[in-house]
Amino acid sequence: MPDTRLGLRENGSQVALLLVTVGFLGAVVGVERSVLPLLAQVEFGLTSATAAISFLIAFGFAKAGANFLAGDLAGRVGRRRILIIAWGFGIPVPLLLMWAPSWGWIVFANLLLGINQGLAWSTTQIMKIDLVGPRRRGLAMGMNECAGYLAVAAAALGAGYLADAYGPRPAPYLIALGAALLGLAVTLFGVRDTGHYVELESEIAKSVSARMETEIESAPVTRMRERSEARRPLFAANQAGLFVNLKEGVAWGLLPIFFATQGLDVTQIAWLAALYPAVWGITQLGTGTLSDLIGRRPLIVGGLLVQAVALVGFAVFNGFVPWAASAVVLGVGTAAVYPTLIAQVGDLVGPQTRASAIGRYRLWRDLGYAVGALLAGLLTDLLSFRATIVIIAALLVVSSSIVRVLLPEPTRSLQWEAIDGDGGVASLHAAGHGVAVDDR
């Protein structure tokens, strides 16, 4: 594998193109966060909370399934081909949202959007992990999510202003259409496949595993042991991801409707819808890097608890300013968890099975959209907005307790060096995240 090196600096141009790609992905979905929940009542007359956020249920199930397929197909079809296919599902979405004659068409558009987001976002994450190697995995995920959610925030804010000036359709969705077309162009003309980087890291991991078996007699590493030891931490990561996105059923689907019932106008709702992902996006640059240094578990446990506190703030306080503060806290808590969980899953498996493991994690995580939207809608119809928000906060506290028990302690610090295919030095690093080897 000549001219193939693991590392962020060594593969900077491809990482940058993938960041641009995920930014366009974020813009496509961000338009919905400020406008679409309100559309249910304004244009289609839906009064049930469950019906109003049914689009998110469809999105969640479709995205979860697409995540699983992306991970399973990444090694067979190729990463770049999956990205191209994903944009094929994404381009029709804004056109459907612009001209949908009934709410059923809106739900169908979000099925397509879920497939687009699941295939493409999973693939950009997998490709960055392929390129940078283990030592900067957390940073790479932080960069990926930062680019994506800053674009979500910008699109949500822009869509809100367009909706206020020109109505909820079709103007806001021009943002999504432009982003989808540009995303396809970048993928076709700039992005390259990263499968050969997986082969390189697999060779390095095998040599590290052999070295550890011979040099560290007190802690032999075997394939069977690694598979067994990874199961409980993987369960902890998967359930944490599900509960994080279960909260999105409230943050995306329910809060805009709640704000509207409390008298906020469209532009105020747009600012709140944008503030949360903006803070989430920016903060991930720091949390991803921090997880590389201190371990994954403290950030995951703490981030889940911070999100719970933020949700309680939405339920207890009233008015734009207190809710804006709660949105900032929610963004910080989500940023602590989102890139860290992906990096944790990458730590726990070998390079050859990483894509499928990330696909399974994202399957469970994005089922949270559907479960959260359904649960939030039913609870709101039965109880109230505020009671629903508090119940979801309590579930995040339960999830943090599971993570604290099942994820490994962030105490080990090992750094290995191995010769890569070009004669240079590639570094493999683990700092309390679990030792990953090829388990095929």
C-alpha positions in Angstrom: 0.0 0.0 0.0 2.3 2.7 -1.2 1.7 6.3 -0.2 -0.8 5.2 2.5 -0.3 6.7 6.0 -2.6 6.9 8.9 -2.9 10.4 10.5 -4.9 13.6 10.4 -2.1 15.7 9.0 -1.1 13.1 6.4 -4.7 12.9 5.1 -5.7 16.5 5.7 -7.2 17.2 2.2 -9.5 14.2 2.3 -10.6 14.9 5.9 -11.4 18.5 4.8 -13.5 17.3 1.9 -15.4 14.9 4.2 -16.0 17.8 6.6 -17.5 19.8 3.8 -19.6 16.8 2.8 -21.0 16.4 6.4 -21.7 20.1 6.5 -24.0 19.8 3.5 -25.6 16.8 5.2 -26.3 18.9 8.3 -27.8 21.7 6.2 -30.2 19.3 4.6 -31.6 18.1 7.9 -31.2 21.4 9.8 -33.9 23.2 7.8 -36.5 20.9 9.5 -35.5 21.7 13.1 -37.1 25.1 13.2 -39.9 24.9 10.6 -41.3 21.4 10.1 -42.8 20.8 13.5 -44.8 24.1 13.2 -45.9 23.1 9.7 -48.0 20.3 11.1 -50.3 22.7 12.9 -50.1 25.8 10.6 -50.7 24.1 7.2 -52.1 20.7 8.0 -54.1 21.3 11.1 -52.7 18.5 13.2 -53.5 18.9 16.9 -52.2 15.7 18.4 -48.5 15.9 19.5 -48.0 12.3 18.4 -49.3 13.0 14.9 -47.4 16.3 14.7 -44.1 14.6 15.2 -44.8 11.4 13.3 -42.3 12.7 10.7 -39.6 12.1 13.3 -40.7 8.6 13.9 -40.4 7.8 10.2 -37.0 9.6 10.1 -35.7 7.6 13.1 -36.6 4.2 11.8 -35.3 4.9 8.3 -32.1 6.4 9.6 -31.5 3.5 12.1 -31.9 0.9 9.3 -29.7 2.9 6.9 -27.0 3.2 9.6 -26.9 -0.6 9.9 -26.7 -1.1 6.2 -24.0 1.6 5.8 -21.8 -0.2 8.3 -22.5 -3.7 6.8 -21.9 -2.6 3.2 -18.9 -0.3 3.7 -16.4 -3.1 3.1 -18.4 -4.7 0.3 -19.6 -1.8 -1.8 -17.0 0.8 -0.9 -17.4 4.0 1.2 -17.5 6.5 -1.6 -20.2 4.6 -3.5 -22.4 4.6 -0.4 -22.1 8.4 -0.2 -23.2 8.8 -3.8 -26.2 6.5 -3.3 -27.1 8.5 -0.2 -27.3 11.7 -2.0 -29.6 10.1 -4.5 -32.1 9.6 -1.6 -31.5 13.1 -0.3 -32.1 15.3 -3.3 -35.8 14.6 -3.7 -36.5 15.4 0.0 -36.6 19.3 -0.2 -38.7 19.1 -3.4 -41.3 16.9 -1.6 -41.3 19.2 1.5 -41.9 22.2 -0.7 -44.9 20.8 -2.6 -46.4 18.0 -0.4 -50.2 18.1 -0.7 -50.8 16.2 2.6 -49.0 15.2 5.8 -48.4 11.7 4.5 -46.1 13.1 1.9 -44.1 14.9 4.6 -43.7 11.6 6.4 -42.6 9.9 3.2 -40.0 12.7 2.6 -38.6 12.0 6.0 -38.3 8.3 5.3 -36.0 9.3 2.4 -34.2 11.8 4.6 -33.5 9.2 7.2 -32.0 6.9 4.5 -29.9 9.8 3.2 -28.6 10.8 6.7 -28.0 7.3 7.9 -26.0 6.1 4.9 -24.0 9.3 4.4 -23.4 10.4 8.0 -22.3 6.9 9.0 -20.0 6.7 6.0 -18.3 10.0 6.6 -17.6 9.0 10.2 -16.2 5.6 9.2 -14.0 7.2 6.5 -12.5 9.7 8.9 -11.8 7.0 11.4 -10.1 5.1 8.6 -7.9 8.0 7.7 -6.7 9.3 11.1 -6.0 6.1 12.9 -6.6 5.3 16.6 -4.6 8.1 18.2 -6.8 11.0 16.9 -10.1 9.1 16.7 -11.8 11.3 19.3 -10.6 14.5 17.6 -11.7 13.2 14.2 -15.2 12.5 15.5 -15.3 15.9 17.2 -14.4 17.6 13.9 -17.0 15.6 12.0 -19.8 16.4 14.4 -18.8 20.0 14.7 -19.0 20.5 10.9 -22.3 18.7 10.7 -24.1 20.4 13.6 -22.8 23.9 12.9 -24.4 23.4 9.5 -27.6 22.2 11.2 -27.7 25.3 13.3 -27.1 27.7 10.4 -29.7 26.0 8.3 -32.3 26.0 11.1 -31.7 29.7 11.7 -31.8 30.6 8.0 -35.0 28.5 7.5 -36.7 30.3 10.4 -36.0 33.8 8.9 -37.1 32.6 5.4 -40.3 31.2 6.9 -41.0 34.4 8.8 -40.5 36.5 5.6 -42.0 34.3 2.9 -44.0 31.6 4.8 -43.2 28.0 5.8 -43.1 26.8 2.2 -41.3 26.7 -0.2 -38.6 29.2 0.5 -36.9 27.5 3.6 -36.3 24.3 1.7 -34.3 26.0 -1.0 -31.4 25.8 1.5 -31.8 22.0 1.7 -32.0 21.6 -2.0 -28.8 23.6 -2.6 -26.9 21.7 0.1 -27.9 18.3 -1.4 -26.8 19.2 -4.9 -23.5 20.6 -3.6 -22.9 17.6 -1.4 -23.3 15.3 -4.4 -20.9 17.4 -6.4 -18.2 17.3 -3.7 -18.6 13.5 -3.4 -18.4 12.9 -7.1 -15.4 15.1 -7.8 -13.4 15.2 -4.6 -13.9 12.3 -2.2 -11.8 9.2 -2.5 -12.5 5.7 -1.0 -10.6 4.8 2.2 -10.8 1.0 2.2 -7.1 0.6 1.8 -6.5 2.5 5.0 -8.4 -0.3 6.8 -6.1 -2.9 5.4 -3.1 -0.9 6.7 -4.4 -0.5 10.2 -5.4 -4.1 10.3 -1.8 -5.2 9.5 -0.5 -2.8 12.2 -3.0 -4.1 14.8 -2.0 -7.7 14.1 1.7 -6.9 14.7 0.8 -5.0 17.9 -1.3 -7.9 19.1 1.5 -10.4 18.4 4.0 -8.1 20.2 1.8 -7.8 23.3 1.2 -11.5 23.5 5.0 -12.1 23.6 6.1 -9.1 25.6 3.3 -8.7 28.2 3.0 -12.1 29.8 0.8 -10.9 32.6 -1.8 -9.5 30.2 -2.0 -11.7 27.0 -4.3 -10.4 24.3 -6.3 -13.0 22.4 -9.1 -12.6 19.9 -11.6 -14.5 22.0 -10.9 -12.5 25.1 -11.2 -9.2 23.2 -14.6 -10.2 21.8 -15.9 -11.2 25.2 -14.6 -8.1 27.0 -16.1 -5.8 24.4 -19.7 -7.0 24.8 -20.7 -5.2 28.0 -19.0 -1.9 27.0 -20.6 -2.1 23.6 -24.0 -2.6 25.2 -23.3 0.4 27.5 -22.4 2.6 24.4 -25.4 1.4 22.4 -27.9 2.1 25.1 -26.4 5.5 25.8 -26.6 6.4 22.2 -30.3 5.3 22.1 -31.2 7.5 25.1 -29.2 10.5 23.7 -31.3 10.5 20.6 -34.5 9.6 22.5 -34.0 13.1 24.0 -34.0 14.4 20.4 -37.6 13.4 20.2 -38.2 16.2 22.6 -35.5 18.7 21.4 -36.4 18.4 17.7 -40.0 17.3 17.6 -41.6 18.7 20.7 -39.8 21.8 21.9 -40.7 24.0 18.8 -44.4 23.2 19.4 -44.0 23.8 23.1 -42.4 27.2 22.5 -45.1 28.2 20.1 -47.8 27.4 22.7 -46.0 29.6 25.1 -46.1 32.6 22.8 -42.7 32.7 21.1 -42.7 33.8 17.4 -41.1 32.0 14.5 -37.7 33.8 14.7 -37.4 33.2 18.4 -38.1 29.5 17.9 -35.5 29.5 15.1 -32.9 31.0 17.4 -33.5 28.4 20.1 -33.5 25.6 17.5 -30.2 26.9 16.1 -28.5 27.7 19.4 -28.6 24.1 20.7 -26.9 22.5 17.7 -24.5 25.4 17.3 -23.1 25.0 20.9 -23.2 21.2 20.4 -21.2 21.5 17.2 -18.5 23.9 18.4 -18.0 22.2 21.8 -17.4 18.8 20.1 -14.0 19.9 18.9 -12.9 20.1 22.5 -14.8 17.1 23.9 -13.5 14.8 21.1 -9.9 15.7 21.8 -10.4 15.6 25.6 -11.7 12.0 25.4 -8.5 11.0 23.6 -6.6 12.3 26.7 -8.6 11.3 29.7 -10.7 8.4 28.4 -14.3 8.1 27.2 -16.3 7.2 30.3 -16.1 10.5 32.3 -17.4 12.5 29.3 -20.2 10.1 28.5 -21.4 9.8 32.1 -21.1 13.6 32.7 -22.7 14.5 29.4 -25.8 12.4 30.0 -26.3 14.1 33.4 -25.8 17.6 31.9 -28.4 16.9 29.3 -30.8 15.8 32.0 -30.2 19.1 33.8 -30.9 21.1 30.7 -34.2 19.3 30.0 -35.3 20.1 33.5 -34.5 23.7 32.8 -36.9 23.7 29.8 -39.6 22.2 32.0 -39.1 24.5 35.0 -38.4 27.9 33.6 -40.3 30.2 31.2 -39.3 32.7 28.6 -36.8 33.1 25.8 -33.7 33.9 27.9 -34.0 31.0 30.4 -34.7 28.6 27.5 -31.7 29.9 25.6 -29.5 29.2 28.6 -31.0 25.6 28.8 -30.3 25.2 25.1 -26.6 26.1 25.7 -26.4 23.6 28.5 -28.1 20.9 26.4 -25.6 21.6 23.6 -22.6 21.2 26.0 -24.0 17.9 27.4 -24.7 16.4 24.0 -21.3 17.5 22.7 -19.6 15.6 25.6 -21.4 12.4 24.5 -21.8 12.3 20.7 -18.3 12.1 19.3 -17.1 10.2 22.4 -19.5 7.3 22.0 -18.5 6.8 18.4 -14.8 6.9 19.4 -15.5 4.4 22.2 -17.1 1.9 19.8 -14.1 2.3 17.5 -11.8 1.6 20.4 -13.6 -1.6 21.4 -13.3 -3.5 18.0 -10.7 -4.2 15.5 -10.3 -2.3 12.2 -11.8 -5.0 10.0 -15.1 -5.1 12.0 -15.2 -1.4 12.9 -17.5 -0.3 10.1 -20.2 -2.9 11.1 -19.8 -2.2 14.8 -20.3 1.5 14.2 -23.3 0.7 12.0 -24.8 -1.4 14.8 -24.2 1.4 17.3 -25.8 4.0 15.0 -28.7 1.6 14.5 -29.5 1.6 18.2 -28.6 5.3 18.6 -30.9 6.5 15.9 -33.7 4.2 16.9 -33.8 6.8 19.7 -35.3 9.3 17.3 -38.3 7.1 16.6 -38.7 5.8 20.1 -38.2 9.3 21.6 -40.7 10.9 19.2 -43.3 8.2 19.8 -42.8 8.3 23.6 -42.8 12.1 23.7 -45.9 12.4 21.6 -47.9 9.8 23.6 -46.8 11.3 27.0 -47.6 14.8 25.9 -51.1 13.8 24.7 -51.7 11.9 28.0 -49.9 14.4 30.4 -48.4 17.7 29.4 -45.3 19.1 27.7 -43.5 19.8 30.9 -44.2 16.4 32.5 -42.9 14.7 29.3 -39.7 16.7 29.4 -39.0 15.7 33.0 -39.6 12.0 32.3 -37.1 12.0 29.4 -34.6 13.7 31.7 -35.0 10.9 34.3 -34.3 8.3 31.6 -31.0 10.1 30.8 -30.0 9.7 34.4 -30.7 6.0 34.3 -28.6 5.7 31.2 -25.6 7.4 32.8 -25.7 4.9 35.7 -25.5 2.0 33.2 -22.5 3.6 31.5 -20.8 4.2 34.8 -21.1 0.5 35.7 -20.3 -1.2 32.3 -17.7 1.0 30.5 -14.0 0.4 31.4 -12.1 2.6 33.8 -10.0 5.3 32.0 -6.8 4.2 33.7 -4.7 2.3 31.1 -2.3 4.2 28.9 -0.5 2.3 26.2 1.2 3.6 23.1 2.5 1.3 20.4 4.5 2.0 17.3 4.5 -0.1 14.2 6.0 0.2 10.8 3.4 1.1 8.1 3.4 -0.1 4.5 5.6 2.9 3.3 8.4 2.4 5.8 7.2 5.2 8.1 6.1 5.0 11.7 2.4 4.7 12.5 1.3 5.1 16.1 -1.5 3.2 17.8 -2.8 4.5 21.1 -5.1 3.4 23.8 -5.8 5.4 27.0 -8.4 3.5 29.0 -10.6 2.9 26.1 -10.1 -0.8 25.7 -7.5 -2.5 23.6 -8.7 -3.1 20.0 -7.4 -5.8 17.9 -8.6 -7.5 14.7 -11.1 -10.1 15.8 -11.8 -11.8 12.6 
